[in-house]
C-alpha cells in the first residue's frame, strides 16, 4: 500500500469509524502528510507499512529542526500514532512502530482569558446602528455566554435553539450532541438578530436554517468569525492576541472562579475528560486566598 491509498483509507476511517469533524480530519491528514514528506525526501522506496521506529524518530528530529514548538510536535506525533493505529485496525501491519515513540514534554497549558471588564469593552465597541452590528453582537454574546467552539457556532441552526428553555442543541467533536444553556443576554441578541435583521437577507438553499449568515445569506465560515472577533477587539482598543476560542476559555474560567462545579463545566464544554476541564482551575491568587479564608475551618474558628 502506497502513501496516497493509505492516507485516503485513513481519512475514510476517521470520517466513518470515528465520526470526526472535517476540521479534525484535516488536522490528522496534515500530520500524516508531514511524515510522508519526510519519508519521500529521505527514503523514497519505503512504504508506510515498512517504516520502523528508527526512521520515525528521524522524522521527529527533522520536524523539531523546522522551528515547530513542542505543542505542535506533540500534535503531529499524535496524528502519526492515530495513523498507525488505523493500519493495525485494518490488519495492514502486525506491529505498531509508534508504540515507543515519545512526544516532547509539555508544560501545563493555561489558556489566555479576558477579564469581565474586557468582555464588556468588546461588547460595547460593537455598533448596533447597523444590521451587521446586531449579528456580531449576537456572535460574541453566544461565544462568551455559552462557551461554544467556533466550529459549533458556525454550524448552529435555528431549529437547535430551544427558546422556551433557553438551551442550544450543539453538535461538538465526534458528532456528539449536547445541550448548552444560554444566558438571557445572548438569547436576547440572537432573537433580535434573527427577527429584525436576518429576516431581510436572501434565502439561499441549504443555508436557511443556519443562525449566522453573511450579507449574501450564506453560512459564515470559521475564518469570517476570526475576522469579526479581530475587528471587535481592535475597536475595543484591547492589545491582546484574541481568537474566538478566547471567549470559550473566558466562559469556562469565569464559571470556575465563580464557584461552578467542574463536572458541570465539563458537560457544558463537551470535554470527554475532566482533566481537560481542569486547566480552568488556574485561578488568580486573590481568589484562592479569599476562598481559603472564607471556607477553611481553621480560618472560620478565628473569625
C-alpha positions as CSV (number, residue, x, y, z in Angstrom):
1,X,0.0,0.0,0.0
2,X,1.4,3.4,-1.0
3,X,1.1,6.7,0.8
4,X,-1.8,8.0,-1.3
5,X,-4.0,5.0,-0.8
6,X,-3.2,4.6,2.9
7,X,-3.9,8.3,3.7
8,X,-7.1,8.1,1.7
9,X,-8.1,5.0,3.7
10,X,-7.2,6.8,6.9
11,X,-9.4,9.7,6.0
12,X,-12.3,7.5,5.4
13,X,-11.7,5.6,8.7
14,X,-11.7,8.9,10.6
15,X,-14.9,10.0,9.0
16,X,-16.9,6.8,9.2
17,X,-15.5,4.9,12.1
18,X,-14.6,7.8,14.4
19,X,-17.1,10.3,13.2
20,X,-14.7,13.2,13.5
21,X,-15.4,16.7,12.1
22,X,-13.9,17.9,8.9
23,X,-11.6,20.2,10.8
24,X,-10.2,17.3,12.9
25,X,-9.8,15.0,9.9
26,X,-7.9,17.7,8.0
27,X,-5.6,18.1,11.0
28,X,-4.8,14.4,11.2
29,X,-4.2,14.2,7.5
30,X,-1.8,17.2,7.7
31,X,0.1,15.3,10.4
32,X,0.5,12.2,8.3
33,X,1.3,14.3,5.2
34,X,4.3,15.7,7.2
35,X,5.5,12.2,7.8
36,X,5.0,11.3,4.1
37,X,7.0,14.4,3.0
38,X,9.9,13.3,5.2
39,X,9.9,9.7,4.0
40,X,9.6,10.6,0.3
41,X,12.5,13.1,0.6
42,X,14.8,10.7,2.6
43,X,13.6,7.1,1.9
44,X,11.6,7.2,-1.3
45,X,11.4,3.4,-1.6
46,X,9.8,2.8,1.8
47,X,6.1,2.5,2.1
48,X,4.1,3.4,5.3
49,X,3.8,-0.3,6.0
50,X,7.6,-0.7,6.3
51,X,8.5,2.3,8.4
52,X,10.3,1.4,11.6
53,X,10.8,3.3,14.9
54,X,14.3,4.5,14.0
55,X,13.1,6.3,10.9
56,X,10.1,7.7,12.8
57,X,12.5,9.2,15.3
58,X,14.5,10.6,12.5
59,X,11.3,12.2,11.2
60,X,10.5,13.8,14.6
61,X,14.1,15.2,14.8
62,X,13.6,16.6,11.3
63,X,10.3,18.2,12.4
64,X,11.9,19.7,15.5
65,X,14.6,21.4,13.4
66,X,11.9,23.2,11.4
67,X,11.3,25.5,14.4
68,X,8.0,23.9,15.3
69,X,7.2,24.3,19.0
70,X,6.7,21.4,21.4
71,X,3.0,21.5,21.3
72,X,2.8,21.4,17.5
73,X,5.3,18.5,17.6
74,X,3.2,16.6,20.1
75,X,0.1,17.2,17.9
76,X,1.9,15.8,14.8
77,X,3.1,12.7,16.8
78,X,-0.5,12.2,18.0
79,X,-1.7,12.2,14.3
80,X,1.0,9.8,13.2
81,X,0.1,7.4,16.1
82,X,-3.5,7.6,15.1
83,X,-2.5,6.7,11.5
84,X,-0.6,3.6,12.6
85,X,-3.5,2.6,14.9
86,X,-5.7,2.7,11.7
87,X,-3.1,0.4,9.9
88,X,-3.3,-2.0,12.8
89,X,-7.1,-2.0,12.9
90,X,-7.1,-2.8,9.2
91,X,-4.6,-5.6,9.7
92,X,-2.2,-4.0,7.3
93,X,0.7,-4.2,9.8
94,X,1.3,-6.6,12.7
95,X,3.4,-4.3,15.0
96,X,2.9,-0.7,15.7
97,X,6.2,1.2,15.2
98,X,4.9,4.2,17.0
99,X,4.3,2.4,20.3
100,X,7.6,3.6,21.8
101,X,7.6,7.0,20.0
102,X,7.7,9.7,22.7
103,X,6.2,13.1,22.5
104,X,8.1,16.2,23.8
105,X,7.5,17.1,27.4
106,X,4.8,19.8,27.6
107,X,4.3,22.3,30.4
108,X,0.8,22.7,31.7
109,X,-1.1,24.8,29.1
110,X,-3.0,27.7,30.6
111,X,-5.2,29.5,28.1
112,X,-5.4,33.2,27.8
113,X,-8.6,34.7,29.2
114,X,-10.3,38.0,29.1
115,X,-11.4,39.9,32.2
116,X,-15.1,40.7,32.6
117,X,-14.3,44.4,32.0
118,X,-12.5,43.4,28.7
119,X,-15.5,41.4,27.7
120,X,-17.7,44.4,28.3
121,X,-15.4,46.7,26.4
122,X,-15.6,44.4,23.3
123,X,-19.4,44.2,23.6
124,X,-19.8,47.9,23.9
125,X,-17.5,48.5,20.9
126,X,-19.9,46.9,18.5
127,X,-22.0,49.4,16.5
128,X,-25.7,48.4,16.9
129,X,-26.8,51.0,14.4
130,X,-26.1,48.6,11.6
131,X,-27.5,45.2,10.7
132,X,-24.1,43.6,10.9
133,X,-23.6,45.0,14.3
134,X,-26.5,43.1,15.7
135,X,-25.2,39.9,14.1
136,X,-21.7,40.5,15.5
137,X,-23.1,41.3,19.0
138,X,-25.1,38.0,18.9
139,X,-21.9,36.1,17.9
140,X,-19.8,37.5,20.7
141,X,-22.6,37.1,23.3
142,X,-23.1,33.4,22.2
143,X,-19.3,32.6,22.2
144,X,-19.0,34.0,25.8
145,X,-22.4,33.2,27.1
146,X,-22.4,29.5,26.1
147,X,-18.7,28.7,25.6
148,X,-19.1,27.3,22.1
149,X,-16.2,26.3,19.8
150,X,-16.0,28.3,16.7
151,X,-17.0,25.2,14.6
152,X,-20.1,24.7,16.8
153,X,-21.0,28.4,16.4
154,X,-20.9,28.3,12.5
155,X,-22.9,25.1,12.5
156,X,-25.6,26.4,14.9
157,X,-29.1,26.1,13.5
158,X,-32.3,28.0,14.2
159,X,-34.0,24.7,14.8
160,X,-31.4,23.9,17.5
161,X,-32.4,26.9,19.7
162,X,-34.8,25.7,22.4
163,X,-36.4,29.0,23.1
164,X,-38.7,28.1,26.0
165,X,-35.9,26.5,28.0
166,X,-33.0,28.9,26.9
167,X,-30.8,26.0,25.6
168,X,-28.8,25.4,22.5
169,X,-28.5,21.9,21.0
170,X,-24.9,21.8,19.9
171,X,-23.1,19.2,17.8
172,X,-19.5,19.0,19.0
173,X,-16.4,16.9,18.4
174,X,-17.1,13.4,17.1
175,X,-20.6,14.5,16.1
176,X,-21.6,14.3,19.8
177,X,-24.7,16.3,20.7
178,X,-25.1,18.2,23.9
179,X,-27.4,20.8,25.4
180,X,-25.8,24.0,26.5
181,X,-27.7,26.7,28.4
182,X,-27.5,30.2,27.0
183,X,-27.8,33.4,29.1
184,X,-30.6,35.8,28.7
185,X,-28.4,38.4,27.1
186,X,-27.1,36.0,24.4
187,X,-30.7,34.7,23.7
188,X,-32.0,38.3,23.5
189,X,-29.3,39.4,21.0
190,X,-29.7,36.2,19.0
191,X,-33.5,36.7,18.7
192,X,-33.1,40.4,17.9
193,X,-30.7,39.5,15.1
194,X,-33.0,36.7,13.8
195,X,-36.3,38.5,14.0
196,X,-35.3,42.1,13.0
197,X,-32.3,41.8,10.7
198,X,-31.6,38.3,9.5
199,X,-35.1,38.1,8.0
200,X,-34.2,40.6,5.4
201,X,-31.3,38.5,4.0
202,X,-31.6,36.5,0.8
203,X,-32.9,32.9,1.3
204,X,-30.2,30.6,-0.1
205,X,-31.0,26.9,-0.4
206,X,-29.3,24.7,2.2
207,X,-28.4,27.8,4.3
208,X,-31.8,28.8,5.6
209,X,-31.5,27.1,8.9
210,X,-28.0,28.3,9.9
211,X,-28.2,31.1,12.6
212,X,-25.3,33.3,11.5
213,X,-25.1,34.3,7.8
214,X,-23.1,36.7,5.7
215,X,-24.7,39.5,3.7
216,X,-25.3,37.1,0.8
217,X,-27.4,34.8,3.0
218,X,-24.8,32.1,3.3
219,X,-23.4,30.4,6.4
220,X,-20.4,32.2,7.9
221,X,-17.1,30.4,7.7
222,X,-14.7,29.9,10.6
223,X,-12.3,32.5,9.0
224,X,-15.2,35.0,9.0
225,X,-15.7,34.5,12.7
226,X,-12.0,35.0,13.4
227,X,-12.0,38.3,11.3
228,X,-15.2,39.5,13.1
229,X,-13.5,39.0,16.5
230,X,-10.3,40.6,15.4
231,X,-12.2,43.7,14.3
232,X,-14.2,43.9,17.5
233,X,-11.1,43.6,19.7
234,X,-9.3,46.3,17.7
235,X,-12.2,48.7,18.1
236,X,-12.3,48.0,21.8
237,X,-8.6,49.0,22.0
238,X,-7.5,45.7,23.6
239,X,-4.0,44.8,22.7
240,X,-4.1,41.0,23.2
241,X,-4.0,38.1,20.8
242,X,-7.6,37.1,21.0
243,X,-9.4,34.5,18.9
244,X,-13.0,33.1,19.1
245,X,-11.6,30.4,21.4
246,X,-10.6,33.0,23.9
247,X,-14.2,33.6,24.7
248,X,-14.7,29.9,25.3
249,X,-11.7,29.9,27.7
250,X,-13.1,33.0,29.4
251,X,-16.6,31.5,29.8
252,X,-15.1,28.4,31.5
253,X,-12.6,30.3,33.6
254,X,-15.2,32.8,34.9
255,X,-17.6,29.9,35.8
256,X,-14.9,28.1,37.8
257,X,-13.8,31.3,39.5
258,X,-17.5,31.9,40.4
259,X,-17.7,28.5,42.1
260,X,-19.3,26.4,39.4
261,X,-18.9,22.6,39.7
262,X,-16.1,21.3,37.5
263,X,-18.2,18.4,36.2
264,X,-21.0,20.8,35.2
265,X,-18.4,23.0,33.3
266,X,-17.1,19.8,31.7
267,X,-20.6,18.9,30.4
268,X,-21.2,22.4,29.1
269,X,-17.9,22.5,27.2
270,X,-18.3,19.0,25.8
271,X,-15.0,17.7,27.2
272,X,-14.6,13.9,27.2
273,X,-12.1,14.0,30.1
274,X,-12.3,16.1,33.3
275,X,-8.6,16.6,33.1
276,X,-9.1,18.8,30.1
277,X,-11.5,21.0,32.1
278,X,-9.1,21.2,35.0
279,X,-7.0,23.8,33.1
280,X,-9.6,26.3,34.2
281,X,-8.7,25.9,37.8
282,X,-5.8,28.4,37.3
283,X,-7.5,30.9,39.5
284,X,-5.8,34.1,40.5
285,X,-4.0,34.3,43.9
286,X,-6.5,36.8,45.4
287,X,-9.4,34.5,44.5
288,X,-7.6,31.5,46.0
289,X,-6.7,33.4,49.2
290,X,-10.3,34.6,49.6
291,X,-11.7,31.1,49.3
292,X,-9.1,29.8,51.8
293,X,-10.1,32.4,54.3
294,X,-13.8,32.0,53.8
295,X,-14.1,28.2,53.7
296,X,-11.2,26.6,55.5
297,X,-12.2,25.6,59.0
298,X,-9.1,26.9,60.8
299,X,-9.9,30.4,59.5
300,X,-13.6,30.1,60.5
301,X,-12.5,29.4,64.1
302,X,-10.6,32.7,64.2
303,X,-13.5,34.8,62.9
